């Protein structure tokens, strides 16, 4: 192992990049295949030495542009390549020149992705292709000896099992894994859906009957293939998985490389799936091929699109766990805070072992310890916020599970069918029930600002500071002119001396009797005309509510008759000061000075010129509140408020493109949680054309023939054009053609009447036709 203790590299070509590599059975040579590349190198202690360039000569074709390469497990002179044009070539290194290309198979109709040799038969190899087939070749024949039909459009990888000589695995772009037996090619032994996206690679464990698969969903899954397949471990990576290889002599270690984005090679301990055990960061482009050097678990070979090959020494690998942050904190939606820190784990030494160990060494080990990667643990602390800080009693709240808040609000929120005030009350109660206190406050604001009777009377418009003011003045001047006769009548009854002001306003006062005499009807007080304000000490309101908020004007209180409230305006002069300061002083005559002043003398301020009043509009405030809800991740509340507001939402200054994004995000969340009815409700309530069209898109369901397993295509319905059969349209239980709701198993493609299947699978678990273990619920 001393000569393998350092990392070496070599640049292999200038005109293309490598796609795959393979080792011979003696582990002393490596074959590298790729675009415009097919070379052999010998592995030396201090580097690589080129042995043979298989792509020599002038007459080249696409047969030399390979996606995969495999070396025979029994003969070091035989290797095979899978080309981009679908050709599978077999090479004999013992021959010379073009005679090295021993056999050329053109059986595939599309690109060949993978090739693999049988572990016990030197002449047998298989290949998987983009055409959805798996071909089995015998090097003693010039054509494929058998074809296995997958139920997918593309087979990405094939591998022979080291535990069963004639069994091999095939992974497809539809996320399924199939097990086939070379002796029984009519139907696969086992088929199951392993990933939510295309599977690009697979690899068998050397000792355990485990199959590892890597997919576009950025996950590596380890399946136990003893009996019925079961998921044992799941590794979460940061990029699409391109290759996986089990590490020799390490039961729980597996190496992987990414198809895009990530250039590193990671070695994972499947028992700790969220952080790599070790990483190699030498390549400067995407790694395309990895292989361990035989049974040497400390030497890893790799090639990349940067046109280099590396022999990595494991001691040079970086350890991400050492650099990772050992502490973390997070805040919950209820105001609680969780804190985690790393817990030191030491190896356990028994009393017998302690007696055999030197006391000094034992003491040193007990202090330093030997921490194990896969048994790392953390201490978790949770700090709860007191109910006095939130305004809500935590004892009365429902204990929430994961996603329960989202599910509950999606099902219980109300959008239409009642008045806006009732909708806001209901939705505020639902939000409080599920701990969304910010949403509760927002619903209460919506009720106050848009469901109030007085606010409904206001004609909110988007106004600028100049043009709208002129319109406001002209409207009020016309009102003032219409009531000029009332103003003359009011001035006729005034008895006191007027006090002129600089701006043309007059301040006049009179006693209570004069006001009563000026009324047109007996006993009823007559108010001054539009443009005047009455303030009386006996008329100050003790409580201001949102139902009579129209008495508020820039902090000033008007207590006149209700009919006057809509036409009043206030100048930015003395009325913005204190009420007492704005009230005039009475000019008491000499003969009246000995008399007591009349009680409750009102003060009258008459304004001839009425400037416009800037009205506070809540639209920008509500728009900012909705955007804040979206920024904190609660697009559900933001969109629910917009839908519930109805026509009032047109006043909110929110771009239509942003609202459309909210719709798309929320509908996508509902689809992810399979809340189809709620998603349809949101789409039906949408007012944006692109969102309404989501319900008009067609859904395509791909089905397979129950006899041959090939996809059913064309307009022939359940008629299979390959095997000329109509059995797929018949019920597997009663044998009659299904004319109602049809249910079928995606594994074996057999089905029938849903009522018959429900009754059949109530006490059975296998298919009545083929014995497939169907999963029915």
Secondary structure, DSSP 8 states (H G I E B T S, - for coil): -GGG-S-EEEE--SS--EEEEEE-TTSSEEEEEETTEEEEEEE-SSSEEEEEESS-SS---GGGSEEEEEE-SS-TTEEEEEETTS-EEEEETTS-GGGGEEEEE---SS-EEEEEE-SS-TTEEEEEETTSEEEEEETTSSSEEEEEE-SSS-EEEEEE-SSSTTEEEEEETTSEEEEEETTB-SS-SEEEE--SS-EEEEEE-SSSSEEEEEETTSEEEEEE-SSS-EEEEEEE-SS-EEEEEE-TT-TTEEEEEESSS---EEEEETTSTTS-SEEE---SS-EEEEEE-TT-TTEEEEEETTSEEEEEEGGG-B-HHHHS-SEEEEE-TTS-EEEEEEE-------HHHHHHS-HHHHHHHHHH----STT-EEEEEEE---HHHHTS-TTTS----TTHHHHHHHHH---SSS-HHHHHHHHHHHHHHTT-HHHHHHHHHHHHHHSSHHHHHS------SSHHHHHHHHHHHHHHHHTHHHHHHHHHT--S--EE-TTS-EEE---HHHHHHT-SSTT------TTEEEE-GGG--S---GGGGGGEETTEE--S-GGGGGG----SSGGGS-HHHHS------GGGTTS---SS--EEEE-SS--------SHHHHHHHHHHHHHTT-HHHHHHHHHHHGGGGGGS---HHHHHHHHHHHHHHHHHTT-HHHHHHHHHH--SHHHHGGGG-------B-TTT--B--TTSTT-BTTTTB-GGGB-TTT-SB--S-EEE-TTT--EEEHHHHHHHTTS--B-TTT--B----
